[in-house]
Amino acid sequence: MNRFIDYFHQRIPLSAPAEAFLRRHGRVMVYDRLAYFMTPDVRMPYWCVVLDGLACGYTLDADGQRHIRWFATEMQGFAGVRHLYTPEQAEHYIQFTEVTTILCIRASRMREGKERFTEVSELLHLMNQRYKERQDKLVGVLQQSSTYGKFAAFMNDFPELAKRTTPDQQIDFINVGRSQFFEARKLWLSRKK
């Protein structure tokens, strides 16, 4: 919790009442590698931030193929609902790809905090903007016309994720075929030398 509060203070001045609110309603939880936070049949109405580790959100298509939609690294948030103001659960899986520590606050409490404390609203806005920036980068990766282009863009735009994720996770994130992925990676590594 202290890590999150320190992170908050570095970006936005946090009043004592707002800090007390977050401490009262926040819960720090640790999950094992490959543990699930949420599946489509489990309701998890929480707003969360990764304190340490790595989480991902994915969907399955009709053929059971996984499509990773996002990753959350340290001090990046995710929610088990579509929106703080929409209690409907998201129809996706949230899984931890490393041993991960998260801060969880019920979505209803985070909504209350956002309405009561300007600084909580500002932090949520800032975190949402960073999420949108990451998603815009992902769109840039996915719009590449070749597997090599997608792989090279991923390596350049998401270097931290490239180090922390497996080839299978990368394949599912940049939406390419397995054999083409390994050909692109081999070519990219040879050009990098």
MODELLER restraints for C-alpha pairs under 7 A, 6 or more apart:
rsr = mdl.restraints
at = mdl.atoms
rsr.add(forms.Gaussian(group=physical.xy_distance, feature=features.Distance(at['CA:1:A'], at['CA:28:A']), mean=6.57, stdev=0.5))
rsr.add(forms.Gaussian(group=physical.xy_distance, feature=features.Distance(at['CA:1:A'], at['CA:103:A']), mean=6.76, stdev=0.5))
rsr.add(forms.Gaussian(group=physical.xy_distance, feature=features.Distance(at['CA:4:A'], at['CA:51:A']), mean=6.93, stdev=0.5))
rsr.add(forms.Gaussian(group=physical.xy_distance, feature=features.Distance(at['CA:12:A'], at['CA:119:A']), mean=6.50, stdev=0.5))
rsr.add(forms.Gaussian(group=physical.xy_distance, feature=features.Distance(at['CA:14:A'], at['CA:119:A']), mean=6.24, stdev=0.5))
rsr.add(forms.Gaussian(group=physical.xy_distance, feature=features.Distance(at['CA:18:A'], at['CA:117:A']), mean=6.22, stdev=0.5))
rsr.add(forms.Gaussian(group=physical.xy_distance, feature=features.Distance(at['CA:25:A'], at['CA:105:A']), mean=5.92, stdev=0.5))
rsr.add(forms.Gaussian(group=physical.xy_distance, feature=features.Distance(at['CA:26:A'], at['CA:103:A']), mean=6.24, stdev=0.5))
rsr.add(forms.Gaussian(group=physical.xy_distance, feature=features.Distance(at['CA:26:A'], at['CA:104:A']), mean=5.53, stdev=0.5))
rsr.add(forms.Gaussian(group=physical.xy_distance, feature=features.Distance(at['CA:26:A'], at['CA:105:A']), mean=4.77, stdev=0.5))
rsr.add(forms.Gaussian(group=physical.xy_distance, feature=features.Distance(at['CA:27:A'], at['CA:103:A']), mean=5.52, stdev=0.5))
rsr.add(forms.Gaussian(group=physical.xy_distance, feature=features.Distance(at['CA:27:A'], at['CA:104:A']), mean=5.16, stdev=0.5))
rsr.add(forms.Gaussian(group=physical.xy_distance, feature=features.Distance(at['CA:27:A'], at['CA:105:A']), mean=6.48, stdev=0.5))
rsr.add(forms.Gaussian(group=physical.xy_distance, feature=features.Distance(at['CA:28:A'], at['CA:101:A']), mean=6.90, stdev=0.5))
rsr.add(forms.Gaussian(group=physical.xy_distance, feature=features.Distance(at['CA:28:A'], at['CA:102:A']), mean=5.66, stdev=0.5))
rsr.add(forms.Gaussian(group=physical.xy_distance, feature=features.Distance(at['CA:28:A'], at['CA:103:A']), mean=4.49, stdev=0.5))
rsr.add(forms.Gaussian(group=physical.xy_distance, feature=features.Distance(at['CA:28:A'], at['CA:104:A']), mean=6.31, stdev=0.5))
rsr.add(forms.Gaussian(group=physical.xy_distance, feature=features.Distance(at['CA:29:A'], at['CA:101:A']), mean=5.63, stdev=0.5))
rsr.add(forms.Gaussian(group=physical.xy_distance, feature=features.Distance(at['CA:29:A'], at['CA:102:A']), mean=5.39, stdev=0.5))
rsr.add(forms.Gaussian(group=physical.xy_distance, feature=features.Distance(at['CA:29:A'], at['CA:103:A']), mean=6.37, stdev=0.5))
rsr.add(forms.Gaussian(group=physical.xy_distance, feature=features.Distance(at['CA:30:A'], at['CA:100:A']), mean=5.65, stdev=0.5))
rsr.add(forms.Gaussian(group=physical.xy_distance, feature=features.Distance(at['CA:30:A'], at['CA:101:A']), mean=4.34, stdev=0.5))
rsr.add(forms.Gaussian(group=physical.xy_distance, feature=features.Distance(at['CA:30:A'], at['CA:102:A']), mean=6.39, stdev=0.5))
rsr.add(forms.Gaussian(group=physical.xy_distance, feature=features.Distance(at['CA:31:A'], at['CA:99:A']), mean=5.75, stdev=0.5))
rsr.add(forms.Gaussian(group=physical.xy_distance, feature=features.Distance(at['CA:31:A'], at['CA:100:A']), mean=5.25, stdev=0.5))
rsr.add(forms.Gaussian(group=physical.xy_distance, feature=features.Distance(at['CA:31:A'], at['CA:101:A']), mean=6.37, stdev=0.5))
rsr.add(forms.Gaussian(group=physical.xy_distance, feature=features.Distance(at['CA:32:A'], at['CA:98:A']), mean=6.86, stdev=0.5))
rsr.add(forms.Gaussian(group=physical.xy_distance, feature=features.Distance(at['CA:32:A'], at['CA:99:A']), mean=4.54, stdev=0.5))
rsr.add(forms.Gaussian(group=physical.xy_distance, feature=features.Distance(at['CA:32:A'], at['CA:100:A']), mean=6.56, stdev=0.5))
rsr.add(forms.Gaussian(group=physical.xy_distance, feature=features.Distance(at['CA:33:A'], at['CA:96:A']), mean=5.58, stdev=0.5))
rsr.add(forms.Gaussian(group=physical.xy_distance, feature=features.Distance(at['CA:33:A'], at['CA:97:A']), mean=5.22, stdev=0.5))
rsr.add(forms.Gaussian(group=physical.xy_distance, feature=features.Distance(at['CA:33:A'], at['CA:98:A']), mean=4.30, stdev=0.5))
rsr.add(forms.Gaussian(group=physical.xy_distance, feature=features.Distance(at['CA:33:A'], at['CA:99:A']), mean=4.45, stdev=0.5))
rsr.add(forms.Gaussian(group=physical.xy_distance, feature=features.Distance(at['CA:34:A'], at['CA:95:A']), mean=6.06, stdev=0.5))
rsr.add(forms.Gaussian(group=physical.xy_distance, feature=features.Distance(at['CA:34:A'], at['CA:96:A']), mean=5.10, stdev=0.5))
rsr.add(forms.Gaussian(group=physical.xy_distance, feature=features.Distance(at['CA:34:A'], at['CA:97:A']), mean=5.19, stdev=0.5))
rsr.add(forms.Gaussian(group=physical.xy_distance, feature=features.Distance(at['CA:34:A'], at['CA:98:A']), mean=6.82, stdev=0.5))
rsr.add(forms.Gaussian(group=physical.xy_distance, feature=features.Distance(at['CA:35:A'], at['CA:95:A']), mean=5.82, stdev=0.5))
rsr.add(forms.Gaussian(group=physical.xy_distance, feature=features.Distance(at['CA:35:A'], at['CA:96:A']), mean=5.64, stdev=0.5))
rsr.add(forms.Gaussian(group=physical.xy_distance, feature=features.Distance(at['CA:36:A'], at['CA:94:A']), mean=5.89, stdev=0.5))
rsr.add(forms.Gaussian(group=physical.xy_distance, feature=features.Distance(at['CA:36:A'], at['CA:95:A']), mean=4.33, stdev=0.5))
rsr.add(forms.Gaussian(group=physical.xy_distance, feature=features.Distance(at['CA:36:A'], at['CA:96:A']), mean=6.34, stdev=0.5))
rsr.add(forms.Gaussian(group=physical.xy_distance, feature=features.Distance(at['CA:37:A'], at['CA:94:A']), mean=5.39, stdev=0.5))
rsr.add(forms.Gaussian(group=physical.xy_distance, feature=features.Distance(at['CA:37:A'], at['CA:95:A']), mean=5.75, stdev=0.5))
rsr.add(forms.Gaussian(group=physical.xy_distance, feature=features.Distance(at['CA:38:A'], at['CA:44:A']), mean=6.38, stdev=0.5))
rsr.add(forms.Gaussian(group=physical.xy_distance, feature=features.Distance(at['CA:38:A'], at['CA:80:A']), mean=6.94, stdev=0.5))
rsr.add(forms.Gaussian(group=physical.xy_distance, feature=features.Distance(at['CA:38:A'], at['CA:93:A']), mean=5.43, stdev=0.5))
rsr.add(forms.Gaussian(group=physical.xy_distance, feature=features.Distance(at['CA:38:A'], at['CA:94:A']), mean=5.03, stdev=0.5))
rsr.add(forms.Gaussian(group=physical.xy_distance, feature=features.Distance(at['CA:39:A'], at['CA:92:A']), mean=6.14, stdev=0.5))
rsr.add(forms.Gaussian(group=physical.xy_distance, feature=features.Distance(at['CA:39:A'], at['CA:93:A']), mean=4.45, stdev=0.5))
rsr.add(forms.Gaussian(group=physical.xy_distance, feature=features.Distance(at['CA:39:A'], at['CA:94:A']), mean=6.58, stdev=0.5))
rsr.add(forms.Gaussian(group=physical.xy_distance, feature=features.Distance(at['CA:40:A'], at['CA:91:A']), mean=4.91, stdev=0.5))
rsr.add(forms.Gaussian(group=physical.xy_distance, feature=features.Distance(at['CA:40:A'], at['CA:92:A']), mean=5.32, stdev=0.5))
rsr.add(forms.Gaussian(group=physical.xy_distance, feature=features.Distance(at['CA:40:A'], at['CA:93:A']), mean=6.17, stdev=0.5))
rsr.add(forms.Gaussian(group=physical.xy_distance, feature=features.Distance(at['CA:43:A'], at['CA:89:A']), mean=6.04, stdev=0.5))
rsr.add(forms.Gaussian(group=physical.xy_distance, feature=features.Distance(at['CA:44:A'], at['CA:80:A']), mean=4.94, stdev=0.5))
rsr.add(forms.Gaussian(group=physical.xy_distance, feature=features.Distance(at['CA:44:A'], at['CA:81:A']), mean=6.97, stdev=0.5))
rsr.add(forms.Gaussian(group=physical.xy_distance, feature=features.Distance(at['CA:45:A'], at['CA:80:A']), mean=5.24, stdev=0.5))
rsr.add(forms.Gaussian(group=physical.xy_distance, feature=features.Distance(at['CA:45:A'], at['CA:81:A']), mean=5.49, stdev=0.5))
rsr.add(forms.Gaussian(group=physical.xy_distance, feature=features.Distance(at['CA:45:A'], at['CA:87:A']), mean=6.72, stdev=0.5))
rsr.add(forms.Gaussian(group=physical.xy_distance, feature=features.Distance(at['CA:45:A'], at['CA:106:A']), mean=6.01, stdev=0.5))
rsr.add(forms.Gaussian(group=physical.xy_distance, feature=features.Distance(at['CA:45:A'], at['CA:107:A']), mean=5.47, stdev=0.5))
rsr.add(forms.Gaussian(group=physical.xy_distance, feature=features.Distance(at['CA:46:A'], at['CA:79:A']), mean=5.70, stdev=0.5))
rsr.add(forms.Gaussian(group=physical.xy_distance, feature=features.Distance(at['CA:46:A'], at['CA:80:A']), mean=5.43, stdev=0.5))
rsr.add(forms.Gaussian(group=physical.xy_distance, feature=features.Distance(at['CA:46:A'], at['CA:81:A']), mean=6.92, stdev=0.5))
rsr.add(forms.Gaussian(group=physical.xy_distance, feature=features.Distance(at['CA:46:A'], at['CA:104:A']), mean=6.14, stdev=0.5))
rsr.add(forms.Gaussian(group=physical.xy_distance, feature=features.Distance(at['CA:46:A'], at['CA:105:A']), mean=5.51, stdev=0.5))
rsr.add(forms.Gaussian(group=physical.xy_distance, feature=features.Distance(at['CA:46:A'], at['CA:106:A']), mean=4.26, stdev=0.5))
rsr.add(forms.Gaussian(group=physical.xy_distance, feature=features.Distance(at['CA:46:A'], at['CA:107:A']), mean=4.53, stdev=0.5))
rsr.add(forms.Gaussian(group=physical.xy_distance, feature=features.Distance(at['CA:47:A'], at['CA:78:A']), mean=6.13, stdev=0.5))
rsr.add(forms.Gaussian(group=physical.xy_distance, feature=features.Distance(at['CA:47:A'], at['CA:79:A']), mean=4.44, stdev=0.5))
rsr.add(forms.Gaussian(group=physical.xy_distance, feature=features.Distance(at['CA:47:A'], at['CA:80:A']), mean=6.64, stdev=0.5))
rsr.add(forms.Gaussian(group=physical.xy_distance, feature=features.Distance(at['CA:47:A'], at['CA:104:A']), mean=5.84, stdev=0.5))
rsr.add(forms.Gaussian(group=physical.xy_distance, feature=features.Distance(at['CA:47:A'], at['CA:105:A']), mean=5.36, stdev=0.5))
rsr.add(forms.Gaussian(group=physical.xy_distance, feature=features.Distance(at['CA:47:A'], at['CA:106:A']), mean=6.07, stdev=0.5))
rsr.add(forms.Gaussian(group=physical.xy_distance, feature=features.Distance(at['CA:47:A'], at['CA:107:A']), mean=5.25, stdev=0.5))
rsr.add(forms.Gaussian(group=physical.xy_distance, feature=features.Distance(at['CA:47:A'], at['CA:110:A']), mean=6.95, stdev=0.5))
rsr.add(forms.Gaussian(group=physical.xy_distance, feature=features.Distance(at['CA:48:A'], at['CA:77:A']), mean=5.41, stdev=0.5))
rsr.add(forms.Gaussian(group=physical.xy_distance, feature=features.Distance(at['CA:48:A'], at['CA:78:A']), mean=5.34, stdev=0.5))
rsr.add(forms.Gaussian(group=physical.xy_distance, feature=features.Distance(at['CA:48:A'], at['CA:79:A']), mean=5.85, stdev=0.5))
rsr.add(forms.Gaussian(group=physical.xy_distance, feature=features.Distance(at['CA:48:A'], at['CA:102:A']), mean=6.41, stdev=0.5))
rsr.add(forms.Gaussian(group=physical.xy_distance, feature=features.Distance(at['CA:48:A'], at['CA:103:A']), mean=5.42, stdev=0.5))
rsr.add(forms.Gaussian(group=physical.xy_distance, feature=features.Distance(at['CA:48:A'], at['CA:104:A']), mean=4.46, stdev=0.5))
rsr.add(forms.Gaussian(group=physical.xy_distance, feature=features.Distance(at['CA:48:A'], at['CA:105:A']), mean=6.30, stdev=0.5))
rsr.add(forms.Gaussian(group=physical.xy_distance, feature=features.Distance(at['CA:49:A'], at['CA:75:A']), mean=5.82, stdev=0.5))
rsr.add(forms.Gaussian(group=physical.xy_distance, feature=features.Distance(at['CA:49:A'], at['CA:76:A']), mean=5.48, stdev=0.5))
rsr.add(forms.Gaussian(group=physical.xy_distance, feature=features.Distance(at['CA:49:A'], at['CA:77:A']), mean=4.02, stdev=0.5))
rsr.add(forms.Gaussian(group=physical.xy_distance, feature=features.Distance(at['CA:49:A'], at['CA:78:A']), mean=6.27, stdev=0.5))
rsr.add(forms.Gaussian(group=physical.xy_distance, feature=features.Distance(at['CA:49:A'], at['CA:102:A']), mean=5.56, stdev=0.5))
rsr.add(forms.Gaussian(group=physical.xy_distance, feature=features.Distance(at['CA:49:A'], at['CA:103:A']), mean=5.33, stdev=0.5))
rsr.add(forms.Gaussian(group=physical.xy_distance, feature=features.Distance(at['CA:49:A'], at['CA:104:A']), mean=6.85, stdev=0.5))
rsr.add(forms.Gaussian(group=physical.xy_distance, feature=features.Distance(at['CA:50:A'], at['CA:72:A']), mean=6.80, stdev=0.5))
rsr.add(forms.Gaussian(group=physical.xy_distance, feature=features.Distance(at['CA:50:A'], at['CA:73:A']), mean=6.15, stdev=0.5))
rsr.add(forms.Gaussian(group=physical.xy_distance, feature=features.Distance(at['CA:50:A'], at['CA:74:A']), mean=4.96, stdev=0.5))
rsr.add(forms.Gaussian(group=physical.xy_distance, feature=features.Distance(at['CA:50:A'], at['CA:75:A']), mean=5.32, stdev=0.5))
rsr.add(forms.Gaussian(group=physical.xy_distance, feature=features.Distance(at['CA:50:A'], at['CA:76:A']), mean=5.75, stdev=0.5))
rsr.add(forms.Gaussian(group=physical.xy_distance, feature=features.Distance(at['CA:50:A'], at['CA:77:A']), mean=6.23, stdev=0.5))
rsr.add(forms.Gaussian(group=physical.xy_distance, feature=features.Distance(at['CA:50:A'], at['CA:101:A']), mean=6.17, stdev=0.5))
rsr.add(forms.Gaussian(group=physical.xy_distance, feature=features.Distance(at['CA:50:A'], at['CA:102:A']), mean=4.48, stdev=0.5))
rsr.add(forms.Gaussian(group=physical.xy_distance, feature=features.Distance(at['CA:50:A'], at['CA:103:A']), mean=6.54, stdev=0.5))
rsr.add(forms.Gaussian(group=physical.xy_distance, feature=features.Distance(at['CA:51:A'], at['CA:74:A']), mean=5.17, stdev=0.5))
rsr.add(forms.Gaussian(group=physical.xy_distance, feature=features.Distance(at['CA:51:A'], at['CA:75:A']), mean=5.74, stdev=0.5))
rsr.add(forms.Gaussian(group=physical.xy_distance, feature=features.Distance(at['CA:51:A'], at['CA:101:A']), mean=5.39, stdev=0.5))
rsr.add(forms.Gaussian(group=physical.xy_distance, feature=features.Distance(at['CA:51:A'], at['CA:102:A']), mean=5.15, stdev=0.5))
rsr.add(forms.Gaussian(group=physical.xy_distance, feature=features.Distance(at['CA:51:A'], at['CA:103:A']), mean=6.72, stdev=0.5))
rsr.add(forms.Gaussian(group=physical.xy_distance, feature=features.Distance(at['CA:52:A'], at['CA:74:A']), mean=5.31, stdev=0.5))
rsr.add(forms.Gaussian(group=physical.xy_distance, feature=features.Distance(at['CA:52:A'], at['CA:100:A']), mean=5.46, stdev=0.5))
rsr.add(forms.Gaussian(group=physical.xy_distance, feature=features.Distance(at['CA:52:A'], at['CA:101:A']), mean=5.06, stdev=0.5))
rsr.add(forms.Gaussian(group=physical.xy_distance, feature=features.Distance(at['CA:52:A'], at['CA:102:A']), mean=6.95, stdev=0.5))
rsr.add(forms.Gaussian(group=physical.xy_distance, feature=features.Distance(at['CA:53:A'], at['CA:73:A']), mean=6.25, stdev=0.5))
rsr.add(forms.Gaussian(group=physical.xy_distance, feature=features.Distance(at['CA:53:A'], at['CA:74:A']), mean=6.39, stdev=0.5))
rsr.add(forms.Gaussian(group=physical.xy_distance, feature=features.Distance(at['CA:53:A'], at['CA:98:A']), mean=5.54, stdev=0.5))
rsr.add(forms.Gaussian(group=physical.xy_distance, feature=features.Distance(at['CA:53:A'], at['CA:99:A']), mean=5.86, stdev=0.5))
rsr.add(forms.Gaussian(group=physical.xy_distance, feature=features.Distance(at['CA:53:A'], at['CA:100:A']), mean=4.11, stdev=0.5))
rsr.add(forms.Gaussian(group=physical.xy_distance, feature=features.Distance(at['CA:53:A'], at['CA:101:A']), mean=6.32, stdev=0.5))
rsr.add(forms.Gaussian(group=physical.xy_distance, feature=features.Distance(at['CA:54:A'], at['CA:71:A']), mean=6.96, stdev=0.5))
rsr.add(forms.Gaussian(group=physical.xy_distance, feature=features.Distance(at['CA:54:A'], at['CA:72:A']), mean=5.78, stdev=0.5))
rsr.add(forms.Gaussian(group=physical.xy_distance, feature=features.Distance(at['CA:54:A'], at['CA:73:A']), mean=4.88, stdev=0.5))
rsr.add(forms.Gaussian(group=physical.xy_distance, feature=features.Distance(at['CA:54:A'], at['CA:96:A']), mean=5.85, stdev=0.5))
rsr.add(forms.Gaussian(group=physical.xy_distance, feature=features.Distance(at['CA:54:A'], at['CA:97:A']), mean=5.67, stdev=0.5))
rsr.add(forms.Gaussian(group=physical.xy_distance, feature=features.Distance(at['CA:54:A'], at['CA:98:A']), mean=5.55, stdev=0.5))
rsr.add(forms.Gaussian(group=physical.xy_distance, feature=features.Distance(at['CA:54:A'], at['CA:100:A']), mean=6.08, stdev=0.5))
rsr.add(forms.Gaussian(group=physical.xy_distance, feature=features.Distance(at['CA:55:A'], at['CA:71:A']), mean=5.60, stdev=0.5))
rsr.add(forms.Gaussian(group=physical.xy_distance, feature=features.Distance(at['CA:55:A'], at['CA:72:A']), mean=5.14, stdev=0.5))
rsr.add(forms.Gaussian(group=physical.xy_distance, feature=features.Distance(at['CA:55:A'], at['CA:73:A']), mean=6.72, stdev=0.5))
rsr.add(forms.Gaussian(group=physical.xy_distance, feature=features.Distance(at['CA:55:A'], at['CA:94:A']), mean=6.90, stdev=0.5))
rsr.add(forms.Gaussian(group=physical.xy_distance, feature=features.Distance(at['CA:55:A'], at['CA:95:A']), mean=5.66, stdev=0.5))
rsr.add(forms.Gaussian(group=physical.xy_distance, feature=features.Distance(at['CA:55:A'], at['CA:96:A']), mean=4.28, stdev=0.5))
rsr.add(forms.Gaussian(group=physical.xy_distance, feature=features.Distance(at['CA:55:A'], at['CA:97:A']), mean=5.80, stdev=0.5))
rsr.add(forms.Gaussian(group=physical.xy_distance, feature=features.Distance(at['CA:56:A'], at['CA:68:A']), mean=6.82, stdev=0.5))
rsr.add(forms.Gaussian(group=physical.xy_distance, feature=features.Distance(at['CA:56:A'], at['CA:70:A']), mean=5.54, stdev=0.5))
rsr.add(forms.Gaussian(group=physical.xy_distance, feature=features.Distance(at['CA:56:A'], at['CA:71:A']), mean=4.23, stdev=0.5))
rsr.add(forms.Gaussian(group=physical.xy_distance, feature=features.Distance(at['CA:56:A'], at['CA:72:A']), mean=6.13, stdev=0.5))
rsr.add(forms.Gaussian(group=physical.xy_distance, feature=features.Distance(at['CA:56:A'], at['CA:94:A']), mean=5.65, stdev=0.5))
rsr.add(forms.Gaussian(group=physical.xy_distance, feature=features.Distance(at['CA:56:A'], at['CA:95:A']), mean=5.50, stdev=0.5))
rsr.add(forms.Gaussian(group=physical.xy_distance, feature=features.Distance(at['CA:56:A'], at['CA:96:A']), mean=6.31, stdev=0.5))
rsr.add(forms.Gaussian(group=physical.xy_distance, feature=features.Distance(at['CA:57:A'], at['CA:68:A']), mean=5.83, stdev=0.5))
rsr.add(forms.Gaussian(group=physical.xy_distance, feature=features.Distance(at['CA:57:A'], at['CA:69:A']), mean=5.65, stdev=0.5))
rsr.add(forms.Gaussian(group=physical.xy_distance, feature=features.Distance(at['CA:57:A'], at['CA:70:A']), mean=5.37, stdev=0.5))
rsr.add(forms.Gaussian(group=physical.xy_distance, feature=features.Distance(at['CA:57:A'], at['CA:71:A']), mean=6.51, stdev=0.5))
rsr.add(forms.Gaussian(group=physical.xy_distance, feature=features.Distance(at['CA:57:A'], at['CA:92:A']), mean=6.63, stdev=0.5))
rsr.add(forms.Gaussian(group=physical.xy_distance, feature=features.Distance(at['CA:57:A'], at['CA:93:A']), mean=5.53, stdev=0.5))
rsr.add(forms.Gaussian(group=physical.xy_distance, feature=features.Distance(at['CA:57:A'], at['CA:94:A']), mean=4.45, stdev=0.5))
rsr.add(forms.Gaussian(group=physical.xy_distance, feature=features.Distance(at['CA:57:A'], at['CA:95:A']), mean=6.49, stdev=0.5))
rsr.add(forms.Gaussian(group=physical.xy_distance, feature=features.Distance(at['CA:58:A'], at['CA:66:A']), mean=6.52, stdev=0.5))
rsr.add(forms.Gaussian(group=physical.xy_distance, feature=features.Distance(at['CA:58:A'], at['CA:67:A']), mean=5.36, stdev=0.5))
rsr.add(forms.Gaussian(group=physical.xy_distance, feature=features.Distance(at['CA:58:A'], at['CA:68:A']), mean=4.12, stdev=0.5))
rsr.add(forms.Gaussian(group=physical.xy_distance, feature=features.Distance(at['CA:58:A'], at['CA:69:A']), mean=5.24, stdev=0.5))
rsr.add(forms.Gaussian(group=physical.xy_distance, feature=features.Distance(at['CA:58:A'], at['CA:92:A']), mean=5.64, stdev=0.5))
rsr.add(forms.Gaussian(group=physical.xy_distance, feature=features.Distance(at['CA:58:A'], at['CA:93:A']), mean=5.29, stdev=0.5))
rsr.add(forms.Gaussian(group=physical.xy_distance, feature=features.Distance(at['CA:58:A'], at['CA:94:A']), mean=6.58, stdev=0.5))
rsr.add(forms.Gaussian(group=physical.xy_distance, feature=features.Distance(at['CA:59:A'], at['CA:66:A']), mean=5.83, stdev=0.5))
rsr.add(forms.Gaussian(group=physical.xy_distance, feature=features.Distance(at['CA:59:A'], at['CA:67:A']), mean=5.39, stdev=0.5))
rsr.add(forms.Gaussian(group=physical.xy_distance, feature=features.Distance(at['CA:59:A'], at['CA:68:A']), mean=6.61, stdev=0.5))
rsr.add(forms.Gaussian(group=physical.xy_distance, feature=features.Distance(at['CA:59:A'], at['CA:92:A']), mean=4.89, stdev=0.5))
rsr.add(forms.Gaussian(group=physical.xy_distance, feature=features.Distance(at['CA:59:A'], at['CA:93:A']), mean=6.22, stdev=0.5))
rsr.add(forms.Gaussian(group=physical.xy_distance, feature=features.Distance(at['CA:60:A'], at['CA:66:A']), mean=4.62, stdev=0.5))
rsr.add(forms.Gaussian(group=physical.xy_distance, feature=features.Distance(at['CA:60:A'], at['CA:67:A']), mean=6.17, stdev=0.5))
rsr.add(forms.Gaussian(group=physical.xy_distance, feature=features.Distance(at['CA:66:A'], at['CA:172:A']), mean=6.14, stdev=0.5))
rsr.add(forms.Gaussian(group=physical.xy_distance, feature=features.Distance(at['CA:67:A'], at['CA:172:A']), mean=5.04, stdev=0.5))
rsr.add(forms.Gaussian(group=physical.xy_distance, feature=features.Distance(at['CA:67:A'], at['CA:173:A']), mean=6.20, stdev=0.5))
rsr.add(forms.Gaussian(group=physical.xy_distance, feature=features.Distance(at['CA:68:A'], at['CA:172:A']), mean=5.51, stdev=0.5))
rsr.add(forms.Gaussian(group=physical.xy_distance, feature=features.Distance(at['CA:68:A'], at['CA:173:A']), mean=4.73, stdev=0.5))
rsr.add(forms.Gaussian(group=physical.xy_distance, feature=features.Distance(at['CA:69:A'], at['CA:173:A']), mean=6.55, stdev=0.5))
rsr.add(forms.Gaussian(group=physical.xy_distance, feature=features.Distance(at['CA:76:A'], at['CA:127:A']), mean=6.89, stdev=0.5))
rsr.add(forms.Gaussian(group=physical.xy_distance, feature=features.Distance(at['CA:80:A'], at['CA:89:A']), mean=6.14, stdev=0.5))
rsr.add(forms.Gaussian(group=physical.xy_distance, feature=features.Distance(at['CA:80:A'], at['CA:90:A']), mean=6.32, stdev=0.5))
rsr.add(forms.Gaussian(group=physical.xy_distance, feature=features.Distance(at['CA:81:A'], at['CA:87:A']), mean=5.82, stdev=0.5))
rsr.add(forms.Gaussian(group=physical.xy_distance, feature=features.Distance(at['CA:81:A'], at['CA:88:A']), mean=5.74, stdev=0.5))
rsr.add(forms.Gaussian(group=physical.xy_distance, feature=features.Distance(at['CA:81:A'], at['CA:89:A']), mean=4.34, stdev=0.5))
rsr.add(forms.Gaussian(group=physical.xy_distance, feature=features.Distance(at['CA:81:A'], at['CA:90:A']), mean=5.22, stdev=0.5))
rsr.add(forms.Gaussian(group=physical.xy_distance, feature=features.Distance(at['CA:82:A'], at['CA:88:A']), mean=6.24, stdev=0.5))
rsr.add(forms.Gaussian(group=physical.xy_distance, feature=features.Distance(at['CA:82:A'], at['CA:89:A']), mean=5.95, stdev=0.5))
rsr.add(forms.Gaussian(group=physical.xy_distance, feature=features.Distance(at['CA:82:A'], at['CA:90:A']), mean=5.13, stdev=0.5))
rsr.add(forms.Gaussian(group=physical.xy_distance, feature=features.Distance(at['CA:84:A'], at['CA:107:A']), mean=5.59, stdev=0.5))
rsr.add(forms.Gaussian(group=physical.xy_distance, feature=features.Distance(at['CA:84:A'], at['CA:111:A']), mean=5.93, stdev=0.5))
rsr.add(forms.Gaussian(group=physical.xy_distance, feature=features.Distance(at['CA:85:A'], at['CA:111:A']), mean=7.00, stdev=0.5))
rsr.add(forms.Gaussian(group=physical.xy_distance, feature=features.Distance(at['CA:113:A'], at['CA:120:A']), mean=6.27, stdev=0.5))
rsr.add(forms.Gaussian(group=physical.xy_distance, feature=features.Distance(at['CA:114:A'], at['CA:120:A']), mean=5.15, stdev=0.5))
rsr.add(forms.Gaussian(group=physical.xy_distance, feature=features.Distance(at['CA:114:A'], at['CA:121:A']), mean=4.46, stdev=0.5))
rsr.add(forms.Gaussian(group=physical.xy_distance, feature=features.Distance(at['CA:137:A'], at['CA:157:A']), mean=6.81, stdev=0.5))
rsr.add(forms.Gaussian(group=physical.xy_distance, feature=features.Distance(at['CA:141:A'], at['CA:150:A']), mean=5.10, stdev=0.5))
rsr.add(forms.Gaussian(group=physical.xy_distance, feature=features.Distance(at['CA:141:A'], at['CA:153:A']), mean=5.36, stdev=0.5))
rsr.add(forms.Gaussian(group=physical.xy_distance, feature=features.Distance(at['CA:141:A'], at['CA:154:A']), mean=5.96, stdev=0.5))
rsr.add(forms.Gaussian(group=physical.xy_distance, feature=features.Distance(at['CA:142:A'], at['CA:150:A']), mean=6.10, stdev=0.5))
rsr.add(forms.Gaussian(group=physical.xy_distance, feature=features.Distance(at['CA:142:A'], at['CA:174:A']), mean=6.07, stdev=0.5))
rsr.add(forms.Gaussian(group=physical.xy_distance, feature=features.Distance(at['CA:144:A'], at['CA:150:A']), mean=5.28, stdev=0.5))
rsr.add(forms.Gaussian(group=physical.xy_distance, feature=features.Distance(at['CA:147:A'], at['CA:176:A']), mean=6.39, stdev=0.5))
rsr.add(forms.Gaussian(group=physical.xy_distance, feature=features.Distance(at['CA:147:A'], at['CA:180:A']), mean=6.48, stdev=0.5))
rsr.add(forms.Gaussian(group=physical.xy_distance, feature=features.Distance(at['CA:147:A'], at['CA:181:A']), mean=6.58, stdev=0.5))
rsr.add(forms.Gaussian(group=physical.xy_distance, feature=features.Distance(at['CA:147:A'], at['CA:184:A']), mean=6.40, stdev=0.5))
rsr.add(forms.Gaussian(group=physical.xy_distance, feature=features.Distance(at['CA:148:A'], at['CA:184:A']), mean=4.66, stdev=0.5))
rsr.add(forms.Gaussian(group=physical.xy_distance, feature=features.Distance(at['CA:150:A'], at['CA:174:A']), mean=6.65, stdev=0.5))
rsr.add(forms.Gaussian(group=physical.xy_distance, feature=features.Distance(at['CA:151:A'], at['CA:184:A']), mean=6.56, stdev=0.5))
rsr.add(forms.Gaussian(group=physical.xy_distance, feature=features.Distance(at['CA:151:A'], at['CA:185:A']), mean=6.92, stdev=0.5))
rsr.add(forms.Gaussian(group=physical.xy_distance, feature=features.Distance(at['CA:152:A'], at['CA:188:A']), mean=6.76, stdev=0.5))
rsr.add(forms.Gaussian(group=physical.xy_distance, feature=features.Distance(at['CA:155:A'], at['CA:162:A']), mean=6.07, stdev=0.5))
rsr.add(forms.Gaussian(group=physical.xy_distance, feature=features.Distance(at['CA:171:A'], at['CA:177:A']), mean=6.84, stdev=0.5))
rsr.add(forms.Gaussian(group=physical.xy_distance, feature=features.Distance(at['CA:171:A'], at['CA:178:A']), mean=6.58, stdev=0.5))
rsr.add(forms.Gaussian(group=physical.xy_distance, feature=features.Distance(at['CA:171:A'], at['CA:181:A']), mean=6.72, stdev=0.5))
